[in-house]
Amino acid sequence: MVHGMRQRRHIPTWTAVIAACSLVSILIMLHLLLVDQRGNPKLEMEKKWENIRTMEKKMEEMKQNVAKADAYKAELMEMVKSCNVTAGQQGNRCRGLLALDLPKLETLPNDLLNREVDNTGLLGCSEIDSLKIIKQIHKGGNKVVQSAQHGKRQVAVKSAALEVRNVQNCLKRKTFKKKEDCYILANYEVVRENLLLRQIQHSGVPKMLGMCVRSEVSSGDIKERGVSLVVELGRQVDLTELMSLSLKERIKITMDFGGLLLYFAHSSLGSMRIQKFKLNRFILADDKIKLADVNELTSLEPECDVQYRCLLNGTEIESIKCFDNRCIGMNEQLNLQAANKIFFKPLLHVPVTNPRATEIRQLLKDIEAYKMTSDHVYLRLNSLYRSYNT
């Protein structure tokens, strides 16, 4: 099982390709279903419920496509076996498929790699209508994020808005005859995030709390918004605040984040890379650093160079192989390098007199020297954390 897990990262991300096609079909369905449905109030309400049922159906189809991709992956694994047997005789087609000789990792917790998707108890339109918007906390190219009160807790509400950049550009260019059509892409981004959150359930991403699909329009009134997504609310990561914590607490935070990178490396949607790996793309919630927006993820690996090499800062990395003109394993390594620079080095800074200084500094050096995978980083951080409890 573990051996197969390691090989998975050396095959094309067919699952992600099929999932992407499903998402495109959802965009088309969203456009067809949500446009030109005004008029009879009773008919309009029936159409709203039909929209919701259709979106759920498309998500089920996406799950079926993922299952088909997994079946195709099994066929590719047979190719791996063939390449291992006839290594050197099949040329570039086998290059990159051959598995690395890595140690077995039976000690990895199963829940890091096999998460059950639980979508029960989500807020619906009626519950979302009752939310009390507090303030806007972020504005992106396609959507805004607002804090809202739900009972005794605060939540984050994501939705398209008139003031976001892409909607404004669409209106100025008069891309569509109908103004409402300029919200389609923005609403699609919200729907896409909803779909990803249903598939990527991990403590390192915000918890999905609810979803409402009404129409193609947007409004300042939450009761009239076309598409609304409710997720866990976090606060901006403040490294100065985190660095004031004890070393044990900081190791725990980095270990949890390492677990997220491990999950992304072995995701059923392919090895996923955080495209804009910057401090302001993360939030702090439940004492964990979390990726604020899963739309930042991509499973498309960078291309190989003209000589079928995969170079990172001018260095050819042994763990990254070129296959079908893609650098399989590059996404994982780019995540690790960015995490090492932004989180690991600052949070794991210790004086030389600390009894764990040598171990910690060696870990950071090994990551920087491309000697580590996300599996090994998590195991070393986990071992470091457990050493405090022995």
N, C-alpha and C positions, 0 to 999 in steps of 0.2 A: 504493500500500500504506500509506504513512504517512498520507496524507489520510484513508483509511478508518479508520485507527487512531484518529485524532483524532475522527472522527465517532461512533465507537462509544460514546463516553461520553455522547452526547446522545440515546441511545435507551433505552427501559426495559430493566431487567436481567432479561429473560425467561429467560436461561440460569440465573440464580440462583433464580428462581421454580421452574423445572422441577427444578433440583437439590435445592431444599428439599423438593419433593414426593417426590423419590426418597428423601431422608433420612427423611421421615416413614414411607414404606413400609418402609424398613429397620428403623425402630423397631418397627413392627407385626410384621415378620418375626422380629425378635429376640425379641419377646415370645412369639410362637406357637411358635417353634422351641426356645426355651430353658426353657420351663415344662413341668412334669409329664413329665420324661423320666428319672426314676429307676427302678431296678429291675434288670433283667437287665444285668450288666456288659458283655457282648458287644454287646447292643443299644445300651447307653449309649455305648460307644465309637464305634459306627457313626453314632449321632446326632451325636456331636461332630464327626466328619469331615463329616457332612452339613451341619452348621452352617457350617463353614468354607467349603465349596463354595458354599453358598447366599449367604454374604456376598460372595464373589468374584463370583458371578453378578450380584448386585445392583449391585456397583460397575461391572461391564461395562454394565449397563442404564443406569446413571447417565451413563457416557461417551456412550452412544448418544443419551440425552436432550440432552446438551450439543451433540452434532452436529446434532440436530433444531433446537435453539434457534439455532444458528449459521445454519441455513438460513432460519429465520424472520427472523433479523436482516438477511439479505440482502434480504428483502421490505421490511423497514423502510427499508433504504437507498434503495430505489426511491421510497419516500415522501419521503425527504429530497430526492432529485432533483426530485420533483414540487413540493415546497414551494419549492425554490430558483427554479423556473420561474414559479410562480404566487404568489410571496410577496405577502402582504397581502390575498389573496383567499380564504384558507381558514381564517381566524380562529385561535382558540386551539389547534386541533389541530396546526397547523404550528409553533406557538410552542415553542421549545426544541429542535426537530429541526434547525433551520437551523444549519449548521456555522459555527464561528467562523473568522474569517480569521486563522489563525495561521501563522507561518513553518514551512517544511518542516524536518523533523528527521531528515534522512538520516544524520546523524552518530551517532544512537543505536545502541549495540551491539545486534545482533540477539538475543543471548542474554539480554538483560534482558526481552524481551517474548515470546520463543518458547523456552520451556524444554521439553525432552523429558523425559517422566516415566519414570524408571528405578526399577522396583521389584524388580530382581533382587538376590539375595544377602541378603534379609531374614531375620532370625531367626524360627524357628518355635517351636512349643510346647516341643519337646524342648530346644532351646538356651536358651529363656527359663527353663525349669525349673532349669537349671544356674546361673543367676545367683545371686550372693550379696548379699542386701540389706544395705546398710551403715547407712543411717539415713533418716528422713523429712525432706524438705527443704521441703515445702509441703503445706498442706491447704486445699482450696477447698470450694465448696458441694456438688460432686458427686464429686470424686475427690481422691486423695492422690498426691503425687509423691515417690518415694524414689530415693536414689542406690544403685547396685548395681555390683558388680565383674563384668566380663566379660573374662576373660583378663587382659591387661595394661592395659586401659582401664576407666574408669568410665562408666556410662551412667545415664540417668534412666528409671524405670519409673512409668507412670501407670496407675492402676486405681481402681475403686470401693472404698469401705471403709465399715465399719460406723459409724465415728466422724464421717463428713462430715455437714454440717448437713442437707442435704435428705433423706438416708436416715434420720437421727434423727427429723426432723419427721414423716416418713411412718410410722415405727414408733410414735411417740407418738400420732398421730391415728388409727392403725389403719386407714389408707387401704385396705389390701388384706387379705384373709383370710390369705394366705400371706406370711410375713415376707420370703421371697425376692423377691417382686414389688416390694418397695421398692428393690431394686437396679437395676430395669429402666432407669429414667431415668438413673441414674448410669452404668450400663454403656453406655447409648446415647451419652452425652457422650464416652466414650472411643472408641467406634466412629466417631462423627461426626468426631472429631479425626483418626482414622486415615484416613478418606475424604478429608478436606480436605488432609492432608499428601501423599496420593498425587496430588492434583491440583495443589496449590500447592507445587511444588518450587522453592525459591529459597534462596540462601545466607543470606538474612535471616530464615529460620525454621529451627528445629532439624531436623536430618536424622532421618528416620524409619529406625529400625534393625530393628524387628520387631513382630509382632502375634500374639496367641494368643487364640482364642475357645473357651471350654470349656462354660460353663453360665451360669445366671443368678445364681449365688451369688458371694460374695466371701470371702476368707480372708486371714489374716496369712501363711499359707504360700503362697509364690508358685506352688507346684506345684498348688494347689487353687483358685486364683483363676479366676473366670468369664471375665473379659476383662482382658488386660494389653497395654499399648502401651509399646514401648521406643523412646526417642528419644535424640538427642545431649544430653549433659549440659553445662550452662553454669554460670556463677556470676553472682550479682547485679551489676548495673551500678553501678560506683562512679565518679561523675563527678569526684570529687577526684583519684582515681587517673588517670583519662583526661586530665584537664586538666594533669597533670604531663608529658605526652608532648610531643614537638616539634610545632610547628604543622603540618608536613607530615603527620605521623602522624594528627593530629586531623582534618585536611582529608580524609584517606583514609577515616577512620571515618565522617565525615558524608557523604561521597560514596557509600559503600557503603549507608548507611541511606537516602540519597536514591534510590538504585537500587531499594530495596525499596518505597518509596512509589510510585515510577514503575510498578513491577510491579503493585502493588495497584490503581493507577488504571486499568490496561489489562487487568486479569485477565479470563480467559474466563468467570469466574463473576460478572462485573460489577465496577463500581468499588467496591472494598471499603474500609470504614472500620474503624479500630481503635476499638472502642466505649469501652474504659476505657484511655485513653492516659495511663498513669502510669508513672513510673520503675520501680516494682516489678513491672511487667508485662513487663519486658525482661531478657534475660540477655546475657552476653558470652561468646562462643565463637569460636574461630578468629580472634581480633582483630576481630570484627564484633559490632555490636549486633543482637540477634535478638529477634523477638516470641516470648515463651515459650510461648504457647498460641494456636493459630490459631482456637480457638473464640471468641476475642475479636472476630473479624471479622464484619461484616455488610455485605451489598450493598444493603440497603434505604436509599435516599436519604431525607432529611427531607422533610416535606410543605411545599408552598408556603403562603403566607398567604392570607387571604380575597381579596386583590386580585391573586392569581396572581404574587406577588413572592417572591423568595428573598433574605432578609436574613440577614446574618451580622454580629452585634454592631451591628445597626441600619443596616448598609450594604448596598445592593444591588450585588452583584458582577456585572460584565459577563460573566465566564466561566461563570456559573451560570444556567441557564435552567429555567423551569417547564414541565414536560410531564407530562400525566396526573396533575396535582396532586403531582408530585414534583420536587424541586430537583436536576436532573441536573448533576452536577459538585460538589455540596456535600460529598460524602464525601471527595473528593480535597482540597478546600480545608481541611476540618477536620483532616485528617491533617497537612497542611503547617503549619497554624497551631500545632498541638500540638507537632509536631516542632521547630519554630522556637523555641518557648518552652522545651522540656525539654532538647533536645539541641544544636541549631544555635547558639543564642546563647552558652551556656556554653562549648562546645567551640571555637567560632570567635572567642572573645574575644582581641583582640590590642591591644597599645599603639598609640597614634597614630603612633609613630615607625616602626612596621613598614612596609616598602615596599608590602605588600599590604593594609594597613589600610583604605584608601579603597574598594577593590574588595569586600572582605569586608563592610564595614559597609553598602555600597549593596545588596548581595545580601540581607542580613538585613532592611533597610528595605523592599525590594521585596516580600519574602515577607509581611511584616507588613501592607503596604498592599494585599494581595490582587492584586498585579500579576503573580504568578508561578503557573505550573502545575508539576506535578511534573516534566514534561519539561524545562522551562527551568531549574528548580533543579538537576536532575542535570547538565545540560550546563554550567552555570556552575561547579558544584563540580568537575566533571571537568576543565574548562579550567584552573581554579585549581590543581588537583593536577598536571596535566601541565606547568604553567609551572615547577614545581620541577625537572623533568627536561630542560629546554631550556637 
